[in-house]
């Protein structure tokens, strides 16, 4: 146990140092660039003073925190239509919680607490049962592959290879291609979103169906939520195996 604690702390310290090394300089660059853009804006529009600009920036930040995209206009699709609400409900019970959207009313916040209180255990039970079903299919496939004279270990290795390859293609390789096409991301960004989602980290820096300049089919985010559920079940079974 002491060795595990030391290893855990070392891993966290290592991550902190690497992230600081990789990101701090870029953050400083973006901060300086943003301040420069604000100065240019004030120079071009002399009727504004710095206080008025800061107030407008605050309004933009509050709008973003409430889930309203500052880009576009009032004709942007609602964040709380049925498809988006279904996607949000999925991110709650799976504990992904992207953070780009959250209830703003007191009633919505209270409901979210109780919805998650019962939904998270329900989701775990559902994923567990789904994993058992997938495992049963794996055992059936193993019996089908098993032939006289073939070692059981060889059959198990073959089934495991098929399972990992198929799941990796379905949940990690092909989805980024779809997200890249629909969202306009690079494949690397799509793969990053896929992994961050299925690992339930959910930073919220990349979220599907949020670009106001794109027209999405109504069920796009709902289909994504279903993909997330089956992807989580596959990952859980991978860890089990």
N, C-alpha and C positions, 0 to 999 in steps of 0.2 A: 504493500500500500504506500509506504513513503516513497518508493521508487516511482510508482505511478503518479503520485502527486508532483514529484520533482519533474518528471517527464512532461506532465500536463502544463505546469507553469513555464517550463522551458519552451514548449511549443507556442504558448501564448506570447512570451517575450520575443521569440524569434519572429512570429508573425507581425508583432508591433514594430519591430525594427525594420523589417523588409517593407511593410506598408508605408512607414514614415519615409524611408529612403526613396521609394518609388513615387509617392504621391505628394509629398510636402512641397517640392519645388514647383510642380505643375499647379498646385493650388495657389501658390504665391504669384505665379505668372498670370493665372486667370483673374485673381483679385486685382492685380495692378492694371490689367487690361480693362477690367470692368470700371475701375475708377477713372481711367483715361477716357473711356466712352462716355461716362457721365459728364466729365469736363467738356468734351467736345459738344455734347448735347446742349449744355448750358451756354456755350459760346455761340452756337448756331441759333438758339432761341433765347435771346436776351430778355424777353418778357418774363421768363421764369427765373426764380431764384433757387438756391440750393435747397431751402426748406420745402418749397413746393415740389421739387423733384423727389426729395426723400419721401414725402407723403404719398406721392404717386407710386413709388417703388413699394412702399408699405402696402398700398391697396392691391398691387399685383401679387405680392407675397401672400396676403390674406386670401385672395381669390384662389391661388394655387393650393393653399392649405385646405380650402373648402372643396377642392376637386374641380374647380372651374378653370379651364385652360384659358390663359390670357390671349392666346392667338385666336384668330377668327372673329366671329361676331355672335350675336344672340341666336342665330339659326343653327349653331352647333348642336349635334344630337345630345339628348339628356344623358347624364351619367347614371340616372336611376330609371331608365326604361327596363323592361323585363329582362332582356338579354344581359345588360350590364349588371342588374341586380342579382341575377342568377350567378354570374361570374364572381361578383363580390361575396355572395353567400358561400361559394366554393372556396374562396381565399380565406374566409373566416374559419370554417370547420377544418380545413387542412393546415391551419396556422401559418400559411404563407404570408399573409398580411403585407401586401406591397407598400401600403402607406400613402399611395397617391390618391386614395379615396377613402373616406370614413364618414360615419353618420355625423351630421351637424346639429340635429335636433336632440333635445333631452330624451324624448320618447325613443328615438332611433338608437341612441347610445345605451339606454337601459335595456331595450330589446336585444341589442347586439351582445350585451353581457350575458343574458340568459340564453340567447341563441347559441353562443359559443360554449357556455357551460354544459349544455346537453349535446351540442353538435360535435364538439371535439371528441368525446368518448364514442359517440355514435360513428364518427368517421373512422376512428381506430378499429372499432369492431367490424365495420364494413370492409376496411382494407385487409384486416386479418382473415375474414371469411373469404374475400376475393383471392387472397394469397393461397389459402388452403385449396380453393378450387383450381387455381393454376398449378399448384403442386400435385394435385390428383391427376391432372392432365399430363404432367411430366412423368408420373409413375406409369400411367397408361402407355405413354410413348416409349418408356423404357422397356416395358414388357413386350411391346410390339417390335422393338429393335433387337431385343434379346434373342439370340439364336443358339442352337446347340453348338458347343465348341468355342463360343466367343466368351471371353472373360467378362465377368460382371463389371469390373472396374473400367474396362474398355467401353462398355455400353454406357455406364454412368458418365464417363468423360465425353462421349459423343453427344449424349442428351444435353449435358451442361453446356457444351460448345454451341449446340443449336439454339438452346434457350437464351444464352447470352448474346449471340449474334443477332437473332431475330429481334429481341428486345432492344438492343442497342440501335439497330436500324430503325425500328418503329418509334422509339421514344427519344433518341438522342441524335441520330444522323439525319433522318428525313424531315422532322419538324422544323429545324432551322432553315431548311430550304423553303418551306412554306412561309415561315415568318419573314424571311428575307424578301420573298416575292411580294407578299401582301403589305408589309410594313416599310419596305425600302431599306432594310438594314443590310449590313454585310453578313456573310455566313458566320464570321466570328462573333458578331454581336448576337445573331440568332442563337448560336450554340451557347453563348454566355447566358442569355435569357433562359434557355431551356434548362441548363444545369442549375442556375440560381433558383428557378421555379421548382423543379423536381426535388431539390435538396431542401425545400421549404425555407430557404434563407430569405428570399423575396425582398431585395433591396428597394425595388420600385423605380430604379433608374430607367429600366426598360419594361414597358407594360403594353400588351397587345390592345389594339382597338382604341387608342387614345389620340391619334393624329387627326386634328380637325380638318386637315386638307385632303383626307382620304375618305372614300365612300366604302364602308364595310357592309357585307351582307348581315342581316339581322341576327343570324344564329352563329356568327363567327366566334364571339366570345364564349357562347354557351358550349360550342364544340371544343373550344380550347379548355374549358373547365372539365369536360368529360375526359379529354386527353390527359389532363393533370391527374385526375383520380386514378385512371388505369396505369399511368406512369408511376405514381406513388406505390401502387400495389405491386408493380413489377420490381421496383427498387427494393421494397420491403422483402420480397421473395428472394432477390439477389443476396441481400444481407443474410437472410435465413439460410440460404444454400451455402 
